Amino acid sequence: MSKLKNYLEQGVSFVKEAWTELSKVHFPTPKQTIQATVVVLALTIVMAIWLGLIDLAATRVVRQLLS
């Protein structure tokens, strides 16, 4: 019975601490979320183009070496 009480006390303590930490979290505004999403999408597109060009160049070099 003592173990069960100990587990329950630990569980309650964990929930209290988690709730306290959650109250410290700063959630972004919808405007900040949209801005961050736009930045991520733009960087993803730029990186996709960059990697595509590198892949194209590397493919051409390998084909030239193999032929």
DRENMARVO-338688 format. One record per residue: residue number from 1; residue in one letter; x, y, z of N, C-alpha, C in turn. Coordinates in Angstrom, 2 decimals. Each point is the difference from the previous one (the first is absolute). Example, Ala and Ser with C-alpha at 12.3 -4.5 7.8 and 13.67 -1.06 7.14 Angstrom:
REM DRENMARVO-338688
+-----+------+---------+---------+---------+---------+---------+---------+---------+---------+---------+
! seq ! type !     n_u !     n_v !     n_w !    ca_u !    ca_v !    ca_w !     c_u !     c_v !     c_w !
+-----+------+---------+---------+---------+---------+---------+---------+---------+---------+---------+
!   1 !    A !   13.19 !   -5.69 !    7.80 !   -0.89 !    1.19 !    0.00 !    0.90 !    1.20 !    0.00 !
!   2 !    S !   -0.35 !    1.05 !   -0.72 !    0.82 !    1.19 !    0.06 !   -0.77 !    1.09 !    0.73 !
+-----+------+---------+---------+---------+---------+---------+---------+---------+---------+---------+
***
This chain:
REM DRENMARVO-338688
+-----+------+---------+---------+---------+---------+---------+---------+---------+---------+---------+
! seq ! type !     n_u !     n_v !     n_w !    ca_u !    ca_v !    ca_w !     c_u !     c_v !     c_w !
+-----+------+---------+---------+---------+---------+---------+---------+---------+---------+---------+
!   1 !    M !    0.82 !   -1.20 !    0.00 !   -0.82 !    1.20 !    0.00 !    0.87 !    1.26 !    0.00 !
!   2 !    S !    1.14 !   -0.10 !    0.68 !    0.92 !    1.13 !    0.07 !    0.56 !    0.33 !   -1.38 !
!   3 !    K !    0.28 !   -1.04 !   -0.81 !    0.53 !    0.24 !   -1.35 !   -1.03 !    0.72 !   -0.86 !
!   4 !    L !   -1.26 !   -0.42 !    0.11 !   -1.06 !    0.63 !   -0.78 !   -0.14 !    1.46 !    0.36 !
!   5 !    K !    0.03 !    0.30 !    1.30 !   -0.09 !    1.39 !    0.44 !    1.18 !    0.81 !   -0.52 !
!   6 !    N !    1.19 !   -0.60 !    0.01 !    1.20 !    0.67 !   -0.49 !   -0.12 !    0.30 !   -1.50 !
!   7 !    Y !   -0.49 !   -0.98 !   -0.78 !   -0.19 !    0.21 !   -1.43 !   -1.01 !    1.10 !   -0.27 !
!   8 !    L !   -1.08 !    0.03 !    0.76 !   -1.01 !    1.05 !   -0.18 !    0.57 !    1.37 !    0.34 !
!   9 !    E !    0.77 !    0.08 !    1.06 !    0.62 !    1.28 !    0.37 !    0.97 !    0.47 !   -1.08 !
!  10 !    Q !    0.77 !   -0.93 !   -0.55 !    0.93 !    0.36 !   -1.08 !   -0.78 !    0.46 !   -1.23 !
!  11 !    G !   -1.09 !   -0.66 !   -0.31 !   -0.81 !    0.38 !   -1.15 !   -0.59 !    1.39 !    0.17 !
!  12 !    V !   -0.54 !    0.28 !    1.17 !   -0.57 !    1.33 !    0.28 !    1.10 !    1.06 !   -0.07 !
!  13 !    S !    1.16 !   -0.31 !    0.57 !    1.12 !    0.94 !   -0.04 !    0.43 !    0.28 !   -1.44 !
!  14 !    F !    0.05 !   -1.05 !   -0.81 !    0.38 !    0.18 !   -1.40 !   -0.98 !    0.89 !   -0.74 !
!  15 !    V !   -1.28 !   -0.22 !    0.21 !   -1.02 !    0.81 !   -0.69 !    0.09 !    1.46 !    0.45 !
!  16 !    K !    0.20 !    0.24 !    1.28 !    0.14 !    1.38 !    0.49 !    1.21 !    0.68 !   -0.63 !
!  17 !    E !    1.14 !   -0.70 !   -0.04 !    1.21 !    0.58 !   -0.58 !   -0.16 !    0.23 !   -1.50 !
!  18 !    A !   -0.64 !   -0.93 !   -0.68 !   -0.22 !    0.16 !   -1.44 !   -0.91 !    1.20 !   -0.26 !
!  19 !    W !   -1.02 !    0.18 !    0.80 !   -0.92 !    1.12 !   -0.17 !    0.74 !    1.33 !    0.25 !
!  20 !    T !    0.87 !    0.01 !    1.00 !    0.79 !    1.20 !    0.29 !    0.90 !    0.34 !   -1.19 !
!  21 !    E !    0.66 !   -0.98 !   -0.55 !    0.87 !    0.24 !   -1.16 !   -0.80 !    0.44 !   -1.22 !
!  22 !    L !   -1.15 !   -0.58 !   -0.18 !   -0.85 !    0.37 !   -1.14 !   -0.45 !    1.44 !    0.10 !
!  23 !    S !   -0.19 !    0.50 !    1.21 !   -0.43 !    1.39 !    0.16 !    1.12 !    0.97 !   -0.37 !
!  24 !    K !    1.25 !   -0.47 !   -0.07 !    1.14 !    0.85 !   -0.36 !    0.22 !    0.06 !   -1.52 !
!  25 !    V !   -0.68 !   -0.84 !   -0.74 !    0.21 !   -0.07 !   -1.45 !   -0.58 !    1.22 !   -0.68 !
!  26 !    H !    0.76 !    0.56 !   -0.93 !   -0.48 !    1.12 !   -0.81 !   -0.48 !   -0.55 !   -1.34 !
!  27 !    F !   -1.29 !    0.10 !   -0.23 !   -0.55 !   -0.47 !   -1.26 !   -0.01 !    1.15 !   -1.00 !
!  28 !    P !    0.44 !   -0.25 !   -1.24 !    0.04 !    1.08 !   -0.99 !   -1.40 !    0.43 !   -0.42 !
!  29 !    T !   -0.07 !    1.24 !   -0.45 !   -1.27 !    0.50 !   -0.52 !   -0.24 !   -0.62 !   -1.37 !
!  30 !    P !   -1.23 !    0.04 !   -0.50 !   -0.25 !   -0.52 !   -1.35 !    0.87 !    0.69 !   -1.06 !
!  31 !    K !    0.23 !    1.29 !    0.16 !    0.84 !    0.72 !   -0.97 !    1.44 !   -0.53 !    0.02 !
!  32 !    Q !    0.54 !   -0.24 !    1.19 !    1.35 !   -0.55 !    0.11 !    0.08 !   -1.41 !   -0.58 !
!  33 !    T !   -1.05 !   -0.77 !    0.20 !   -0.04 !   -1.35 !   -0.55 !    0.02 !    0.03 !   -1.52 !
!  34 !    I !   -0.78 !    0.89 !   -0.59 !   -0.04 !    0.12 !   -1.46 !    1.35 !    0.46 !   -0.53 !
!  35 !    Q !    0.61 !    0.97 !    0.68 !    1.32 !    0.48 !   -0.44 !    1.04 !   -1.11 !    0.05 !
!  36 !    A !    0.01 !   -0.76 !    1.05 !    0.96 !   -1.10 !    0.12 !   -0.26 !   -1.06 !   -1.06 !
!  37 !    T !   -1.27 !   -0.26 !   -0.29 !   -0.34 !   -0.98 !   -1.03 !    0.48 !    0.46 !   -1.37 !
!  38 !    V !   -0.17 !    1.27 !   -0.29 !    0.45 !    0.54 !   -1.29 !    1.52 !   -0.12 !   -0.12 !
!  39 !    V !    0.71 !    0.30 !    1.07 !    1.46 !   -0.12 !   -0.02 !    0.42 !   -1.44 !   -0.25 !
!  40 !    V !   -0.63 !   -0.93 !    0.68 !    0.33 !   -1.42 !   -0.17 !   -0.28 !   -0.45 !   -1.43 !
!  41 !    L !   -1.16 !    0.39 !   -0.54 !   -0.33 !   -0.39 !   -1.38 !    0.98 !    0.61 !   -1.00 !
!  42 !    A !    0.35 !    1.27 !    0.20 !    0.94 !    0.66 !   -0.92 !    1.37 !   -0.69 !    0.04 !
!  43 !    L !    0.48 !   -0.29 !    1.19 !    1.30 !   -0.67 !    0.11 !   -0.05 !   -1.41 !   -0.57 !
!  44 !    T !   -1.12 !   -0.67 !    0.16 !   -0.14 !   -1.34 !   -0.57 !    0.06 !    0.05 !   -1.52 !
!  45 !    I !   -0.67 !    0.98 !   -0.58 !    0.01 !    0.14 !   -1.46 !    1.41 !    0.34 !   -0.49 !
!  46 !    V !    0.67 !    0.92 !    0.68 !    1.36 !    0.38 !   -0.39 !    0.94 !   -1.21 !    0.09 !
!  47 !    M !   -0.10 !   -0.75 !    1.09 !    0.86 !   -1.17 !    0.15 !   -0.32 !   -1.08 !   -1.03 !
!  48 !    A !   -1.27 !   -0.17 !   -0.34 !   -0.38 !   -0.99 !   -1.02 !    0.60 !    0.38 !   -1.35 !
!  49 !    I !   -0.07 !    1.28 !   -0.35 !    0.59 !    0.45 !   -1.26 !    1.51 !   -0.20 !    0.02 !
!  50 !    W !    0.64 !    0.40 !    1.10 !    1.45 !   -0.14 !    0.12 !    0.43 !   -1.46 !   -0.12 !
!  51 !    L !   -0.65 !   -0.87 !    0.73 !    0.36 !   -1.42 !   -0.06 !   -0.31 !   -0.60 !   -1.36 !
!  52 !    G !   -1.07 !    0.45 !   -0.63 !   -0.33 !   -0.47 !   -1.34 !    1.08 !    0.38 !   -1.00 !
!  53 !    L !    0.50 !    1.23 !    0.10 !    1.07 !    0.44 !   -0.90 !    1.29 !   -0.77 !    0.25 !
!  54 !    I !    0.32 !   -0.21 !    1.25 !    1.20 !   -0.78 !    0.33 !   -0.13 !   -1.42 !   -0.53 !
!  55 !    D !   -1.18 !   -0.60 !    0.17 !   -0.23 !   -1.36 !   -0.49 !    0.10 !   -0.05 !   -1.52 !
!  56 !    L !   -0.56 !    0.99 !   -0.67 !    0.07 !    0.05 !   -1.46 !    1.46 !    0.09 !   -0.47 !
!  57 !    A !    0.77 !    0.87 !    0.65 !    1.41 !    0.15 !   -0.38 !    0.78 !   -1.29 !    0.29 !
!  58 !    A !   -0.24 !   -0.61 !    1.14 !    0.72 !   -1.22 !    0.34 !   -0.37 !   -1.12 !   -0.96 !
!  59 !    T !   -1.26 !   -0.09 !   -0.39 !   -0.43 !   -1.02 !   -0.96 !    0.71 !    0.18 !   -1.33 !
!  60 !    R !    0.10 !    1.24 !   -0.46 !    0.67 !    0.26 !   -1.27 !    1.48 !   -0.37 !    0.06 !
!  61 !    V !    0.64 !    0.33 !    1.12 !    1.41 !   -0.33 !    0.16 !    0.21 !   -1.51 !   -0.02 !
!  62 !    V !   -0.83 !   -0.72 !    0.71 !    0.14 !   -1.47 !    0.05 !   -0.27 !   -0.60 !   -1.37 !
!  63 !    R !   -1.00 !    0.49 !   -0.69 !   -0.28 !   -0.52 !   -1.36 !    1.15 !    0.26 !   -0.94 !
!  64 !    Q !    0.64 !    1.15 !    0.12 !    1.15 !    0.31 !   -0.84 !    1.18 !   -0.92 !    0.33 !
!  65 !    L !    0.18 !   -0.29 !    1.27 !    1.09 !   -0.88 !    0.40 !   -0.23 !   -1.44 !   -0.42 !
!  66 !    L !   -1.25 !   -0.44 !   -0.01 !   -0.31 !   -1.38 !   -0.34 !   -0.12 !   -0.24 !   -1.51 !
!  67 !    S !   -0.14 !    1.05 !   -0.79 !   -0.15 !   -0.22 !   -1.45 !    1.30 !    0.24 !   -0.74 !
+-----+------+---------+---------+---------+---------+---------+---------+---------+---------+---------+
***
